[in-house]
Each structure stands twice: as C-alpha cells, then as structure tokens.
C-alpha cells in the first residue's frame, strides 16, 4: 500500500484510489480529500496520527472494507462505523478508547483489533456480528465478556491477554471454531515463581557478537550471533518492552523458560540482557538455513489462515513424520500446563529432507495450571492442529482416509469430541508403522 499525501489525493483522477495510506502526518481531522475517491476506496489507513473522531460522512465510502486507525487519540469508538455496510476489518490499536456504545459495530465485521486501550466493557451487541473471526483485545481492563459473544460461532482467534479477568472466561469454550487463544497476563493466570522455571545460565551481553537480523515478530527481534568464547553460532531474541497484540513480552520469556526441553522445540541456551536497549534477551540454538518455514502469516485476505507457499509434493510418510514431531511438542507443552495459542505453519520450521520440525514463538502462549478447564484449553490447541493438517494435507498426492479422519476429529466443533495430543501422537505413530510395513 503506497503512502499518499493530501496533494496526491487531490491530483489523482476522481475515484481512482483504492488504497489510501496517510500515516505519521500529524493529522488532527479526517482528510476531506479522501471523499474525492469515495466510490473507489476499499482500504483506509490513517494510523500514527492525532485523530479523535470520524465524520458522519464516513458512510459515503460504500466500498470501504478495511479501516486502520491505530495509534491515534480516539476515546470513544465511532458509532457511525456501524453503518458502513462493507466494512469487515477495523483496527484501533493503541488509542485511548474507554467506551464502546451498543450497536457500534457493522454487521459485516470479520476482524476487530482493540489492543492496548482502556476498555472495561464489550457491548452486548457484539453478538450481532455473526461473521466475526478474529477478535483481538489484549491490554484493556475487561473483567467479563458479554454472554452474547457466544452467538459469534465463527470466531477462530481471540487475544484476551493482559486484561482483568478474575476467572477463566468459560464462555469462550462455547465457541465451536475457536483455535487460537491467548489469555496470559490476567489475574486468574498466575505464572509460577522462578523456582519452577527450567534453569538457564545468564550470559553477559559482552560475550555475544550480534550479526544479521533473522526476523522480527510482535514481541521481539531475532538476530544471528556468535558466542565469543567458542565462536559457535546462536540466535538471539531481544524482547520488546511494549504490549503486543498477543500480550506482554515478559510473559513470553517466562513461558519459554517453563516449557523446558523437547526435540521439536527450539533449544534454549541462556538468558541475557541487551545492554544497548536495556531489554531482556533469550539465546537459542541457531537453526540451520537448511530448515524452511512451513508458511507465511495470515494475510488480509486469508484472515485467520496461513498462506502456504510450498510447491513440492510430499509423501504420506514425510507428512506424518512432521506431524508426529509437532504433536509431540504440543503434548509436552500441555503436560507442563502451557497452551501455545499460536499453532500455525508460519511458527514451524521443517527440514525438507528428513522432515524434522521445530515449533517456535511463545508470544501467545498461556499458563493454566490448576484450571478446571484444562481439558478444554488443550482441545482449543487441538483444533489449531486440525487447521494445520487442513492447510498442509493438499501437499500429499492422495491423502489416506486415516489422515483425513484424524484431521476431522481435531476440527470437531464439539470440544470434548476432539482427541488429546497424546491420542493424536498415538494415532499418528500407528499410521507411521503401517507406512513402514507397506
């Protein structure tokens, strides 16, 4: 999306702009020049400005589908958006929202981002948004969810971290398609003391040489590096200090330490402190460049599903080998009372020769020891595993009926009809033995 200026909007042919992005422009009012393109505009991004309200004329954008207003100064959710009939995605991250009036949301809403505001109540009318798939509201003051949210049967991803829930919001367990849930940083989810963490040595930052950047996520930046004394290759994740859409980066660090060791989790080496940024850092084994990402994160078009970019075809044996590794890692996490919350292809690296896989990224992970809903929480991750199978199964020439049966069991909309990860590993191992036998 090209960043436009007001002058460019004026000089463009009438109704020729589809994507309008005016960010970091110190806007204090909605640009009237956008209305020159009200018949054509589908996406408006006015993030990183100083807006406090929208004009009532916003409804004249009949084809508006996506509206980004993050990092502005809104205190009240603009109720006029409810009349934007095509609007499917709204982002109000890091504003000053305190109140949301009833009937403020358009019924066409699919993706709603309210991260990092001061909201203490979600209106009951959200239950009218039956198309809603992604609801992100980490970093607010919410204590209870409206009962009407149970009407949103298409909800697949929820970020409820860093709020004020005293108890686990059990209403979420009524959502038949929920697969990606983050809830850490609430009063009911207390991380154990340091004594319960798997101990890692602390290494001084001066003992590390930082090299090229490998990637960046919501919670931190990963660099390749060298351990000065041994010259061994490592990966270093420097955590950001701010709240992310998944929750607090400090919680991700703690859960990474609680997760412990497993052959299909990226091995941890040590903790450190980035002196230049005064940020916590985690030192991990460097994964060879022979390993590839299974997918790319969801796009605006795919919403809650990953974008799969693999072109080659796999054998059933290769597919099962990869799945066993990831399912066993998930079994290990849940044995340690950890919900991953973000089980996606883009968080998995695999080796295209022997199909060993590494599961990473604990940004949306949550701890749930002693929860009376432990079985249900695990089975939310199980549905995500079913989606993972569904995303990848077309890479097999002819998927076996047994694999399809496991996938459908994981995707069962009745939560207790889904298998546990222990049962999934058992079923996949049995299939694997059959593959070897034949």
JOGISUL-V223626 format. One record per residue. N is the residue number from 1. OMEGA is omega in whole degrees, 0 to 359 (none if undefined). BURIAL is I if it has 24 or more other C-alpha atoms within 12 Angstrom, else O. Layout:
# JOGISUL-V223626
n & omega & burial
N & OMEGA & BURIAL
N & OMEGA & BURIAL
This chain:
# JOGISUL-V223626
n & omega & burial
1 & 182 & O
2 & 175 & O
3 & 184 & O
4 & 170 & I
5 & 177 & O
6 & 180 & O
7 & 179 & O
8 & 177 & O
9 & 181 & I
10 & 185 & O
11 & 178 & O
12 & 177 & O
13 & 182 & O
14 & 179 & O
15 & 179 & O
16 & 184 & O
17 & 176 & I
18 & 182 & I
19 & 180 & I
20 & 180 & I
21 & 178 & I
22 & 184 & I
23 & 180 & I
24 & 182 & O
25 & 180 & O
26 & 179 & O
27 & 174 & I
28 & 177 & O
29 & 181 & O
30 & 183 & I
31 & 180 & I
32 & 182 & O
33 & 178 & I
34 & 183 & I
35 & 173 & I
36 & 184 & I
37 & 186 & I
38 & 179 & I
39 & 186 & O
40 & 187 & I
41 & 176 & I
42 & 181 & I
43 & 174 & I
44 & 176 & I
45 & 178 & I
46 & 180 & I
47 & 178 & I
48 & 174 & I
49 & 182 & I
50 & 182 & I
51 & 178 & I
52 & 181 & I
53 & 176 & I
54 & 177 & I
55 & 176 & O
56 & 181 & O
57 & 181 & O
58 & 181 & I
59 & 179 & I
60 & 176 & I
61 & 189 & I
62 & 181 & I
63 & 181 & I
64 & 182 & I
65 & 186 & I
66 & 181 & I
67 & 177 & I
68 & 179 & I
69 & 181 & I
70 & 178 & I
71 & 172 & I
72 & 186 & I
73 & 181 & I
74 & 175 & I
75 & 180 & I
76 & 178 & I
77 & 184 & I
78 & 185 & I
79 & 181 & O
80 & 178 & I
81 & 180 & I
82 & 181 & I
83 & 175 & I
84 & 196 & I
85 & 180 & I
86 & 188 & I
87 & 184 & I
88 & 180 & I
89 & 179 & I
90 & 179 & I
91 & 177 & I
92 & 180 & I
93 & 173 & I
94 & 167 & I
95 & 176 & I
96 & 184 & I
97 & 175 & I
98 & 184 & I
99 & 172 & I
100 & 181 & I
101 & 174 & I
102 & 176 & O
103 & 177 & O
104 & 186 & I
105 & 174 & I
106 & 182 & I
107 & 180 & I
108 & 188 & I
109 & 178 & I
110 & 190 & I
111 & 184 & I
112 & 181 & I
113 & 180 & I
114 & 184 & I
115 & 170 & I
116 & 173 & I
117 & 181 & I
118 & 185 & I
119 & 177 & I
120 & 182 & I
121 & 173 & I
122 & 183 & I
123 & 178 & I
124 & 184 & O
125 & 176 & I
126 & 178 & I
127 & 177 & I
128 & 182 & I
129 & 188 & I
130 & 178 & I
131 & 187 & I
132 & 180 & I
133 & 182 & I
134 & 181 & I
135 & 187 & I
136 & 183 & I
137 & 177 & I
138 & 175 & I
139 & 175 & I
140 & 183 & I
141 & 187 & I
142 & 181 & I
143 & 183 & I
144 & 179 & I
145 & 178 & I
146 & 180 & I
147 & 183 & O
148 & 180 & O
149 & 178 & I
150 & 176 & I
151 & 184 & I
152 & 188 & I
153 & 181 & I
154 & 180 & I
155 & 180 & I
156 & 183 & I
157 & 178 & I
158 & 174 & I
159 & 183 & I
160 & 183 & I
161 & 172 & I
162 & 173 & I
163 & 185 & I
164 & 180 & I
165 & 178 & I
166 & 178 & O
167 & 175 & I
168 & 181 & I
169 & 187 & I
170 & 176 & O
171 & 181 & O
172 & 182 & I
173 & 178 & I
174 & 183 & I
175 & 191 & I
176 & 185 & I
177 & 183 & I
178 & 184 & I
179 & 183 & I
180 & 186 & I
181 & 173 & I
182 & 182 & I
183 & 180 & I
184 & 178 & I
185 & 174 & I
186 & 181 & I
187 & 183 & O
188 & 184 & I
189 & 183 & I
190 & 177 & I
191 & 180 & I
192 & 176 & O
193 & 182 & O
194 & 181 & O
195 & 182 & O
196 & 182 & O
197 & 173 & O
198 & 189 & O
199 & 173 & O
200 & 177 & I
201 & 176 & O
202 & 182 & O
203 & 179 & O
204 & 183 & O
205 & 181 & I
206 & 179 & O
207 & 184 & I
208 & 170 & I
209 & 181 & I
210 & 178 & I
211 & 186 & O
212 & 177 & O
213 & 179 & O
214 & 182 & O
215 & 179 & O
216 & 176 & O
217 & 182 & I
218 & 187 & I
219 & 183 & I
220 & 180 & I
221 & 182 & I
222 & 176 & I
223 & 165 & I
224 & 181 & I
225 & 179 & I
226 & 170 & I
227 & 189 & I
228 & 185 & O
229 & 183 & O
230 & 184 & O
231 & 178 & O
232 & 181 & O
233 & 179 & I
234 & 170 & I
235 & 182 & I
236 & 175 & I
237 & 175 & I
238 & 185 & I
239 & 173 & I
240 & 183 & I
241 & 188 & O
242 & 172 & O
243 & 175 & I
244 & 178 & I
245 & 179 & I
246 & 183 & I
247 & 182 & I
248 & 176 & I
249 & 179 & I
250 & 177 & I
251 & 177 & I
252 & 179 & I
253 & 181 & I
254 & 181 & I
255 & 175 & I
256 & 179 & I
257 & 179 & I
258 & 186 & I
259 & 178 & I
260 & 186 & I
261 & 174 & I
262 & 183 & I
263 & 183 & O
264 & 168 & I
265 & 180 & I
266 & 184 & I
267 & 176 & I
268 & 182 & I
269 & 186 & I
270 & 170 & I
271 & 176 & I
272 & 179 & I
273 & 178 & I
274 & 187 & I
275 & 181 & O
276 & 183 & O
277 & 184 & O
278 & 181 & O
279 & 175 & I
280 & 179 & I
281 & 180 & I
282 & 181 & I
283 & 184 & I
284 & 172 & I
285 & 176 & I
286 & 180 & I
287 & 183 & I
288 & 178 & O
289 & 173 & O
290 & 177 & O
291 & 182 & O
292 & 173 & I
293 & 179 & I
294 & 183 & I
295 & 175 & I
296 & 180 & O
297 & 178 & I
298 & 177 & O
299 & 176 & O
300 & 182 & O
301 & 184 & O
302 & 174 & O
303 & 185 & I
304 & 182 & I
305 & 180 & I
306 & 174 & I
307 & 182 & O
308 & 187 & I
309 & 182 & O
310 & 183 & O
311 & 185 & O
312 & 176 & O
313 & 180 & O
314 & 170 & I
315 & 177 & I
316 & 179 & I
317 & 179 & I
318 & 181 & I
319 & 182 & I
320 & 179 & I
321 & 179 & I
322 & 182 & I
323 & 180 & I
324 & 180 & I
325 & 182 & I
326 & 179 & I
327 & 179 & I
328 & 176 & I
329 & 178 & I
330 & 175 & I
331 & 178 & I
332 & 180 & I
333 & 182 & I
334 & 172 & I
335 & 177 & I
336 & 175 & I
337 & 180 & I
338 & 171 & I
339 & 183 & I
340 & 175 & I
341 & 184 & I
342 & 181 & I
343 & 184 & I
344 & 175 & I
345 & 183 & I
346 & 175 & I
347 & 180 & I
348 & 172 & I
349 & 182 & I
350 & 178 & I
351 & 186 & I
352 & 177 & I
353 & 183 & O
354 & 172 & O
355 & 167 & I
356 & 181 & I
357 & 173 & I
358 & 174 & I
359 & 180 & I
360 & 175 & I
361 & 179 & I
362 & 182 & I
363 & 181 & I
364 & 182 & I
365 & 182 & I
366 & 180 & I
367 & 187 & I
368 & 180 & I
369 & 177 & I
370 & 176 & O
371 & 177 & O
372 & 179 & O
373 & 184 & O
374 & 182 & I
375 & 180 & I
376 & 181 & I
377 & 177 & I
378 & 185 & I
379 & 170 & I
380 & 174 & I
381 & 179 & I
382 & 178 & I
383 & 176 & I
384 & 177 & I
385 & 176 & I
386 & 177 & I
387 & 178 & I
388 & 177 & I
389 & 182 & I
390 & 180 & I
391 & 188 & I
392 & 192 & I
393 & 178 & I
394 & 177 & O
395 & 176 & I
396 & 180 & I
397 & 180 & O
398 & 180 & O
399 & 180 & I
400 & 178 & O
401 & 181 & O
402 & 178 & O
403 & 179 & I
404 & 179 & I
405 & 178 & O
406 & 179 & I
407 & 181 & I
408 & 177 & I
409 & 179 & I
410 & 183 & I
411 & 181 & I
412 & 184 & I
413 & 172 & I
414 & 194 & O
415 & 183 & I
416 & 174 & I
417 & 177 & O
418 & 177 & I
419 & 170 & I
420 & 177 & I
421 & 176 & I
422 & 180 & I
423 & 178 & O
424 & 179 & I
425 & 179 & I
426 & 180 & O
427 & 181 & I
428 & 177 & I
429 & 178 & I
430 & 177 & O
431 & 181 & I
432 & 179 & I
433 & 177 & O
434 & 178 & O
435 & 180 & O
436 & 182 & O
437 & 182 & O
438 & none & O
